[in-house]
């Protein structure tokens, strides 16, 4: 005979009630949780939808005019030696680079937007790239003077380096010829470092016997092996 409680209530009835209560609680919890989750999700989606990207009017035209008057006009504010110090090159060389890039690389060609407003000038873009490379500054450090955001400055740098490699790589990024090497040796000798090659990139060619032969004299003695002057090693 099946066991039963002393009051005549079957234990299986208790289990059934407990299960029913648990199921009801789970259903109620799931319903409330889903409703709350949907509410929060919809609020976040609506907030994201209504959130607009912050726009900063940088007055880029004024920045170009200031840059031109400071360095490139006939009566520029800053003389050539300051330009060379800040841009790490002569003004003529910089303008040659700007001219080639603005003529042959679409990114550096100044265009108008949908409302007819001119975009950043080639001078602004090239100056941003040079300033970052020459001074090792962060991308947003050029914003205050050149008036372009960090993401734009990084694009300037990327397109500038790619453009330099494309336009000047075959001539200036190749291995030195014998004539180039003689010129480097003459420069080194004029600075009291006879036999010194300035570019350490050439070192591997010397080790593997691919470098052009050189010959120079120090204190009346002839030498045939170039060397490098390094620092911080």
C-alpha positions, -999 to 999 in steps of 0.1 A, spaced: 0 0 0 13 34 -9 26 55 19 7 87 28 11 115 53 -6 114 87 -32 139 77 -41 119 46 -24 144 22 -3 126 -5 33 139 -7 30 139 -45 5 167 -42 31 188 -24 56 182 -52 30 191 -78 22 224 -60 59 232 -57 65 226 -94 35 247 -103 47 276 -82 82 273 -96 69 273 -132 47 303 -125 76 322 -109 99 313 -138 73 325 -164 67 357 -145 105 363 -141 111 356 -178 83 379 -188 95 408 -166 131 403 -176 123 403 -214 102 434 -210 129 452 -191 156 441 -215 136 453 -245 130 486 -229 167 492 -222 177 480 -256 152 503 -273 163 533 -253 200 527 -262 191 522 -298 171 554 -299 199 573 -281 224 560 -306 202 569 -335 197 605 -322 233 610 -313 251 632 -339 288 633 -347 303 665 -332 313 689 -359 341 714 -353 343 744 -376 381 747 -380 382 776 -405 406 757 -428 407 785 -453 421 809 -427 446 782 -417 459 780 -453 463 817 -456 482 819 -423 505 790 -434 511 807 -467 519 841 -451 541 825 -425 563 805 -448 556 808 -485 547 843 -495 573 868 -509 575 886 -475 570 855 -453 570 860 -416 597 833 -410 630 834 -428 644 803 -447 666 791 -419 636 788 -396 617 770 -423 646 745 -427 647 739 -390 609 733 -387 604 714 -419 638 696 -419 644 706 -456 647 737 -478 617 755 -490 625 748 -526 627 710 -519 594 711 -500 576 730 -528 590 705 -553 575 677 -533 541 695 -529 540 702 -566 546 666 -576 521 652 -551 494 677 -559 498 670 -596 502 632 -596 485 620 -564 447 625 -563 446 627 -525 467 659 -525 446 676 -552 424 703 -536 387 697 -544 354 713 -535 327 695 -515 290 692 -522 283 728 -512 312 742 -532 336 747 -503 373 740 -509 389 713 -489 423 712 -473 451 726 -496 481 705 -506 503 728 -485 482 720 -454 483 682 -460 520 681 -468 528 703 -439 509 681 -415 528 650 -427 562 667 -425 555 682 -391 546 648 -376 576 631 -391 601 659 -385 591 665 -349 576 631 -339 544 647 -328 510 631 -323 484 633 -350 462 658 -331 492 681 -324 489 698 -358 452 706 -354 457 740 -337 478 755 -364 470 736 -395 433 730 -386 428 693 -394 417 665 -371 438 636 -360 422 611 -384 428 634 -413 464 641 -402 470 603 -402 456 600 -437 479 629 -448 509 610 -434 499 577 -449 493 592 -484 524 613 -481 547 584 -475 531 563 -502 533 592 -526 570 598 -518 578 561 -524 558 560 -556 572 593 -571 608 594 -558 615 558 -548 633 547 -579 657 577 -577 663 582 -540 654 549 -523 678 528 -543 712 515 -534 740 540 -537 760 538 -569 798 543 -570 793 580 -578 769 583 -548 794 566 -526 822 589 -536 799 619 -529 791 605 -494 828 599 -487 836 635 -498 810 649 -475 823 628 -446 859 639 -453 848 676 -453 834 670 -418 866 654 -405 853 618 -409 872 604 -439 859 570 -451 826 573 -433 793 563 -450 764 581 -435 736 556 -442 736 525 -420 712 509 -445 742 503 -467 759 482 -440 745 449 -452 758 454 -487 793 459 -474 791 427 -453 780 407 -483 805 422 -507 778 440 -528 789 475 -521 809 495 -546 847 496 -541 861 527 -524 895 541 -518 906 569 -495 936 582 -476 941 591 -439 974 605 -427 990 593 -459 977 557 -455 954 542 -481 922 524 -470 897 504 -490 870 496 -464 844 522 -456 830 525 -420 800 539 -402 798 564 -374 770 553 -350 756 566 -318 738 550 -289 750 514 -295 
